[in-house]
Amino acid sequence: MDRNEDQTAGREDDPGDDESFGEFSLEDLGTAYARAAAAHDPESFAAPQQEGPESDSAQPEQDEDAESETLPDDAPDAVHPEGIIEAALFVGHPENEPFTADRLASLMRNVSAEEVVEMIDSLNASYKQTRQAFRIVEDEQGYRLTIAPAVENVRQSFLGRVREARLSQAAVEVLALVAYQPGVTAQTVQDQRGRESGTLLNQLVRRRLLEMKRETPADGGRKVPHYYPAERFLTLFGLESIEDLPMVDESFFGSE
């Protein structure tokens, strides 16, 4: 690859310079998904997965020994693991890095990294249900506390609006693949695009358009990252749920 080709490829993998994305519609998203299917192998495009493994939604069970060592729930000075997680994320890592589940678990007794993940899921569900302004988000580096997309206008009123930028065509394609196939893996996106896509996925996660969840495969083994449209994605497009995405124009699938 010569230098000009290398520079072109670099621009293609850049999703844009900032967090406001210019003129970009649901139709653009559907078209990007359909064109990706037509350009590669339509049969490799799985149906959307709306639900993750049951194990990730299970509530953590209390350890009997841990219960005996903690204060009663109604004690005025009782500190619960969820509160420790929130406090750690609020204060922040001493080196300004995201907290991993293992690092958060190490701050508490008798709490595993898996239980930390379940507690974070529970906290986020509570934030949404009670319309709180906070969210705990995850990327490849770990967890951090941020504000909900619905109240970003408050941040903008203090800090000013970010400079508008457009998503690259490659970023739109990756975003479309995840939007129409919630729960897709990085390997599947790469296979469908025919090129490496991990960098774009991570950048879209950092921009909070996508969220990454580590899920245990059906046959067991180590947890694998799966990607889903994030709450901010729904907010930007005015969607109540992924089911509100427009239907894909099937004529693209028959093109050569």
TORKOL-4160 file (C-alpha; in steps of 0.2 Angstrom, whole numbers, padded with zeros to 4 digits, m for minus):
256
<pt num="1" X="0000" Y="0000" Z="0000"/>
<pt num="2" X="0007" Y="0017" Z="m0005"/>
<pt num="3" X="0007" Y="0032" Z="0006"/>
<pt num="4" X="m0009" Y="0040" Z="m0002"/>
<pt num="5" X="m0018" Y="0023" Z="0000"/>
<pt num="6" X="m0013" Y="0022" Z="0018"/>
<pt num="7" X="m0019" Y="0040" Z="0022"/>
<pt num="8" X="m0035" Y="0036" Z="0014"/>
<pt num="9" X="m0037" Y="0021" Z="0025"/>
<pt num="10" X="m0033" Y="0031" Z="0040"/>
<pt num="11" X="m0047" Y="0043" Z="0036"/>
<pt num="12" X="m0059" Y="0030" Z="0033"/>
<pt num="13" X="m0056" Y="0022" Z="0050"/>
<pt num="14" X="m0058" Y="0039" Z="0059"/>
<pt num="15" X="m0076" Y="0041" Z="0065"/>
<pt num="16" X="m0075" Y="0060" Z="0067"/>
<pt num="17" X="m0066" Y="0073" Z="0078"/>
<pt num="18" X="m0079" Y="0076" Z="0091"/>
<pt num="19" X="m0096" Y="0071" Z="0099"/>
<pt num="20" X="m0109" Y="0080" Z="0089"/>
<pt num="21" X="m0112" Y="0072" Z="0072"/>
<pt num="22" X="m0120" Y="0084" Z="0060"/>
<pt num="23" X="m0133" Y="0079" Z="0048"/>
<pt num="24" X="m0136" Y="0061" Z="0050"/>
<pt num="25" X="m0153" Y="0052" Z="0049"/>
<pt num="26" X="m0161" Y="0035" Z="0052"/>
<pt num="27" X="m0162" Y="0032" Z="0033"/>
<pt num="28" X="m0143" Y="0034" Z="0032"/>
<pt num="29" X="m0141" Y="0021" Z="0045"/>
<pt num="30" X="m0153" Y="0009" Z="0037"/>
<pt num="31" X="m0145" Y="0012" Z="0020"/>
<pt num="32" X="m0127" Y="0009" Z="0027"/>
<pt num="33" X="m0133" Y="m0008" Z="0034"/>
<pt num="34" X="m0141" Y="m0013" Z="0018"/>
<pt num="35" X="m0126" Y="m0008" Z="0008"/>
<pt num="36" X="m0114" Y="m0017" Z="0020"/>
<pt num="37" X="m0125" Y="m0033" Z="0017"/>
<pt num="38" X="m0125" Y="m0031" Z="m0001"/>
<pt num="39" X="m0106" Y="m0028" Z="m0002"/>
<pt num="40" X="m0101" Y="m0043" Z="0008"/>
<pt num="41" X="m0111" Y="m0059" Z="0012"/>
<pt num="42" X="m0130" Y="m0056" Z="0016"/>
<pt num="43" X="m0131" Y="m0073" Z="0023"/>
<pt num="44" X="m0118" Y="m0069" Z="0037"/>
<pt num="45" X="m0130" Y="m0055" Z="0044"/>
<pt num="46" X="m0139" Y="m0062" Z="0059"/>
<pt num="47" X="m0156" Y="m0057" Z="0065"/>
<pt num="48" X="m0156" Y="m0044" Z="0079"/>
<pt num="49" X="m0153" Y="m0051" Z="0096"/>
<pt num="50" X="m0164" Y="m0042" Z="0109"/>
<pt num="51" X="m0159" Y="m0051" Z="0124"/>
<pt num="52" X="m0143" Y="m0056" Z="0132"/>
<pt num="53" X="m0139" Y="m0071" Z="0142"/>
<pt num="54" X="m0149" Y="m0074" Z="0157"/>
<pt num="55" X="m0134" Y="m0075" Z="0168"/>
<pt num="56" X="m0130" Y="m0057" Z="0165"/>
<pt num="57" X="m0147" Y="m0051" Z="0172"/>
<pt num="58" X="m0147" Y="m0062" Z="0187"/>
<pt num="59" X="m0146" Y="m0053" Z="0204"/>
<pt num="60" X="m0131" Y="m0057" Z="0215"/>
<pt num="61" X="m0134" Y="m0068" Z="0229"/>
<pt num="62" X="m0129" Y="m0062" Z="0247"/>
<pt num="63" X="m0115" Y="m0073" Z="0255"/>
<pt num="64" X="m0120" Y="m0078" Z="0272"/>
<pt num="65" X="m0103" Y="m0075" Z="0280"/>
<pt num="66" X="m0103" Y="m0057" Z="0272"/>
<pt num="67" X="m0120" Y="m0054" Z="0279"/>
<pt num="68" X="m0114" Y="m0058" Z="0297"/>
<pt num="69" X="m0099" Y="m0046" Z="0295"/>
<pt num="70" X="m0109" Y="m0031" Z="0289"/>
<pt num="71" X="m0121" Y="m0019" Z="0298"/>
<pt num="72" X="m0139" Y="m0021" Z="0296"/>
<pt num="73" X="m0147" Y="m0013" Z="0281"/>
<pt num="74" X="m0156" Y="0000" Z="0292"/>
<pt num="75" X="m0141" Y="0005" Z="0302"/>
<pt num="76" X="m0137" Y="0023" Z="0299"/>
<pt num="77" X="m0119" Y="0020" Z="0295"/>
<pt num="78" X="m0121" Y="0005" Z="0284"/>
<pt num="79" X="m0111" Y="0005" Z="0268"/>
<pt num="80" X="m0117" Y="m0006" Z="0254"/>
<pt num="81" X="m0106" Y="m0012" Z="0240"/>
<pt num="82" X="m0116" Y="m0002" Z="0227"/>
<pt num="83" X="m0112" Y="0013" Z="0237"/>
<pt num="84" X="m0093" Y="0009" Z="0237"/>
<pt num="85" X="m0094" Y="0007" Z="0218"/>
<pt num="86" X="m0103" Y="0024" Z="0216"/>
<pt num="87" X="m0091" Y="0032" Z="0227"/>
<pt num="88" X="m0075" Y="0025" Z="0218"/>
<pt num="89" X="m0082" Y="0030" Z="0201"/>
<pt num="90" X="m0087" Y="0047" Z="0207"/>
<pt num="91" X="m0070" Y="0051" Z="0215"/>
<pt num="92" X="m0061" Y="0043" Z="0201"/>
<pt num="93" X="m0045" Y="0033" Z="0198"/>
<pt num="94" X="m0029" Y="0041" Z="0206"/>
<pt num="95" X="m0021" Y="0040" Z="0188"/>
<pt num="96" X="m0037" Y="0046" Z="0179"/>
<pt num="97" X="m0040" Y="0029" Z="0172"/>
<pt num="98" X="m0057" Y="0019" Z="0171"/>
<pt num="99" X="m0059" Y="0006" Z="0185"/>
<pt num="100" X="m0060" Y="m0012" Z="0180"/>
<pt num="101" X="m0072" Y="m0024" Z="0188"/>
<pt num="102" X="m0057" Y="m0033" Z="0197"/>
<pt num="103" X="m0051" Y="m0016" Z="0204"/>
<pt num="104" X="m0068" Y="m0011" Z="0210"/>
<pt num="105" X="m0070" Y="m0029" Z="0218"/>
<pt num="106" X="m0053" Y="m0027" Z="0227"/>
<pt num="107" X="m0060" Y="m0012" Z="0237"/>
<pt num="108" X="m0073" Y="m0023" Z="0245"/>
<pt num="109" X="m0073" Y="m0040" Z="0255"/>
<pt num="110" X="m0081" Y="m0055" Z="0249"/>
<pt num="111" X="m0086" Y="m0047" Z="0232"/>
<pt num="112" X="m0081" Y="m0054" Z="0215"/>
<pt num="113" X="m0078" Y="m0045" Z="0199"/>
<pt num="114" X="m0094" Y="m0054" Z="0192"/>
<pt num="115" X="m0104" Y="m0047" Z="0206"/>
<pt num="116" X="m0097" Y="m0030" Z="0203"/>
<pt num="117" X="m0103" Y="m0031" Z="0185"/>
<pt num="118" X="m0121" Y="m0037" Z="0191"/>
<pt num="119" X="m0121" Y="m0022" Z="0203"/>
<pt num="120" X="m0117" Y="m0010" Z="0190"/>
<pt num="121" X="m0131" Y="m0016" Z="0179"/>
<pt num="122" X="m0143" Y="m0015" Z="0194"/>
<pt num="123" X="m0137" Y="0003" Z="0197"/>
<pt num="124" X="m0139" Y="0008" Z="0179"/>
<pt num="125" X="m0156" Y="0001" Z="0179"/>
<pt num="126" X="m0161" Y="0010" Z="0194"/>
<pt num="127" X="m0154" Y="0027" Z="0187"/>
<pt num="128" X="m0165" Y="0025" Z="0172"/>
<pt num="129" X="m0180" Y="0020" Z="0181"/>
<pt num="130" X="m0179" Y="0035" Z="0193"/>
<pt num="131" X="m0173" Y="0046" Z="0179"/>
<pt num="132" X="m0156" Y="0050" Z="0187"/>
<pt num="133" X="m0143" Y="0061" Z="0178"/>
<pt num="134" X="m0129" Y="0048" Z="0180"/>
<pt num="135" X="m0124" Y="0033" Z="0170"/>
<pt num="136" X="m0110" Y="0020" Z="0173"/>
<pt num="137" X="m0102" Y="0016" Z="0156"/>
<pt num="138" X="m0089" Y="0003" Z="0151"/>
<pt num="139" X="m0076" Y="0002" Z="0137"/>
<pt num="140" X="m0061" Y="m0009" Z="0134"/>
<pt num="141" X="m0052" Y="0000" Z="0148"/>
<pt num="142" X="m0065" Y="m0002" Z="0162"/>
<pt num="143" X="m0080" Y="0008" Z="0170"/>
<pt num="144" X="m0082" Y="0027" Z="0173"/>
<pt num="145" X="m0096" Y="0038" Z="0179"/>
<pt num="146" X="m0104" Y="0050" Z="0167"/>
<pt num="147" X="m0120" Y="0060" Z="0164"/>
<pt num="148" X="m0135" Y="0053" Z="0155"/>
<pt num="149" X="m0138" Y="0058" Z="0137"/>
<pt num="150" X="m0154" Y="0067" Z="0141"/>
<pt num="151" X="m0145" Y="0080" Z="0152"/>
<pt num="152" X="m0131" Y="0084" Z="0141"/>
<pt num="153" X="m0138" Y="0101" Z="0137"/>
<pt num="154" X="m0134" Y="0105" Z="0155"/>
<pt num="155" X="m0116" Y="0102" Z="0152"/>
<pt num="156" X="m0117" Y="0112" Z="0136"/>
<pt num="157" X="m0124" Y="0126" Z="0145"/>
<pt num="158" X="m0109" Y="0127" Z="0156"/>
<pt num="159" X="m0095" Y="0122" Z="0144"/>
<pt num="160" X="m0102" Y="0127" Z="0127"/>
<pt num="161" X="m0107" Y="0116" Z="0113"/>
<pt num="162" X="m0094" Y="0104" Z="0106"/>
<pt num="163" X="m0088" Y="0107" Z="0088"/>
<pt num="164" X="m0099" Y="0099" Z="0075"/>
<pt num="165" X="m0091" Y="0084" Z="0066"/>
<pt num="166" X="m0098" Y="0071" Z="0054"/>
<pt num="167" X="m0096" Y="0052" Z="0056"/>
<pt num="168" X="m0085" Y="0044" Z="0043"/>
<pt num="169" X="m0094" Y="0032" Z="0031"/>
<pt num="170" X="m0084" Y="0018" Z="0039"/>
<pt num="171" X="m0090" Y="0023" Z="0057"/>
<pt num="172" X="m0108" Y="0024" Z="0050"/>
<pt num="173" X="m0107" Y="0007" Z="0043"/>
<pt num="174" X="m0101" Y="m0001" Z="0059"/>
<pt num="175" X="m0114" Y="0009" Z="0069"/>
<pt num="176" X="m0128" Y="0002" Z="0057"/>
<pt num="177" X="m0121" Y="m0016" Z="0059"/>
<pt num="178" X="m0123" Y="m0015" Z="0078"/>
<pt num="179" X="m0139" Y="m0006" Z="0078"/>
<pt num="180" X="m0148" Y="m0019" Z="0067"/>
<pt num="181" X="m0139" Y="m0033" Z="0076"/>
<pt num="182" X="m0139" Y="m0029" Z="0094"/>
<pt num="183" X="m0127" Y="m0041" Z="0104"/>
<pt num="184" X="m0115" Y="m0043" Z="0089"/>
<pt num="185" X="m0097" Y="m0047" Z="0092"/>
<pt num="186" X="m0082" Y="m0038" Z="0085"/>
<pt num="187" X="m0077" Y="m0053" Z="0075"/>
<pt num="188" X="m0094" Y="m0054" Z="0067"/>
<pt num="189" X="m0093" Y="m0035" Z="0062"/>
<pt num="190" X="m0076" Y="m0038" Z="0055"/>
<pt num="191" X="m0081" Y="m0053" Z="0045"/>
<pt num="192" X="m0096" Y="m0044" Z="0038"/>
<pt num="193" X="m0086" Y="m0028" Z="0033"/>
<pt num="194" X="m0071" Y="m0038" Z="0027"/>
<pt num="195" X="m0059" Y="m0028" Z="0037"/>
<pt num="196" X="m0053" Y="m0024" Z="0055"/>
<pt num="197" X="m0066" Y="m0015" Z="0065"/>
<pt num="198" X="m0061" Y="m0015" Z="0083"/>
<pt num="199" X="m0054" Y="0002" Z="0083"/>
<pt num="200" X="m0070" Y="0010" Z="0076"/>
<pt num="201" X="m0080" Y="0000" Z="0089"/>
<pt num="202" X="m0070" Y="0006" Z="0103"/>
<pt num="203" X="m0071" Y="0024" Z="0097"/>
<pt num="204" X="m0090" Y="0023" Z="0096"/>
<pt num="205" X="m0091" Y="0015" Z="0113"/>
<pt num="206" X="m0080" Y="0030" Z="0120"/>
<pt num="207" X="m0093" Y="0042" Z="0111"/>
<pt num="208" X="m0107" Y="0033" Z="0120"/>
<pt num="209" X="m0116" Y="0028" Z="0104"/>
<pt num="210" X="m0112" Y="0010" Z="0107"/>
<pt num="211" X="m0110" Y="0000" Z="0123"/>
<pt num="212" X="m0100" Y="m0015" Z="0126"/>
<pt num="213" X="m0105" Y="m0030" Z="0137"/>
<pt num="214" X="m0095" Y="m0045" Z="0141"/>
<pt num="215" X="m0106" Y="m0061" Z="0140"/>
<pt num="216" X="m0102" Y="m0079" Z="0143"/>
<pt num="217" X="m0103" Y="m0090" Z="0127"/>
<pt num="218" X="m0117" Y="m0103" Z="0126"/>
<pt num="219" X="m0104" Y="m0117" Z="0127"/>
<pt num="220" X="m0095" Y="m0109" Z="0141"/>
<pt num="221" X="m0077" Y="m0102" Z="0142"/>
<pt num="222" X="m0071" Y="m0084" Z="0144"/>
<pt num="223" X="m0083" Y="m0069" Z="0142"/>
<pt num="224" X="m0083" Y="m0061" Z="0125"/>
<pt num="225" X="m0087" Y="m0043" Z="0122"/>
<pt num="226" X="m0104" Y="m0040" Z="0113"/>
<pt num="227" X="m0109" Y="m0023" Z="0106"/>
<pt num="228" X="m0126" Y="m0014" Z="0108"/>
<pt num="229" X="m0134" Y="0003" Z="0103"/>
<pt num="230" X="m0131" Y="0014" Z="0118"/>
<pt num="231" X="m0145" Y="0025" Z="0127"/>
<pt num="232" X="m0137" Y="0040" Z="0119"/>
<pt num="233" X="m0139" Y="0032" Z="0101"/>
<pt num="234" X="m0158" Y="0031" Z="0105"/>
<pt num="235" X="m0159" Y="0049" Z="0112"/>
<pt num="236" X="m0150" Y="0056" Z="0096"/>
<pt num="237" X="m0162" Y="0048" Z="0084"/>
<pt num="238" X="m0177" Y="0050" Z="0095"/>
<pt num="239" X="m0181" Y="0032" Z="0097"/>
<pt num="240" X="m0190" Y="0023" Z="0111"/>
<pt num="241" X="m0182" Y="0006" Z="0107"/>
<pt num="242" X="m0172" Y="m0002" Z="0093"/>
<pt num="243" X="m0188" Y="m0010" Z="0087"/>
<pt num="244" X="m0192" Y="0008" Z="0080"/>
<pt num="245" X="m0178" Y="0008" Z="0068"/>
<pt num="246" X="m0184" Y="0009" Z="0050"/>
<pt num="247" X="m0185" Y="m0006" Z="0039"/>
<pt num="248" X="m0170" Y="m0010" Z="0028"/>
<pt num="249" X="m0173" Y="m0008" Z="0009"/>
<pt num="250" X="m0171" Y="m0026" Z="0003"/>
<pt num="251" X="m0167" Y="m0020" Z="m0015"/>
<pt num="252" X="m0149" Y="m0018" Z="m0009"/>
<pt num="253" X="m0148" Y="m0036" Z="m0005"/>
<pt num="254" X="m0151" Y="m0041" Z="m0023"/>
<pt num="255" X="m0138" Y="m0029" Z="m0030"/>
<pt num="256" X="m0122" Y="m0035" Z="m0038"/>
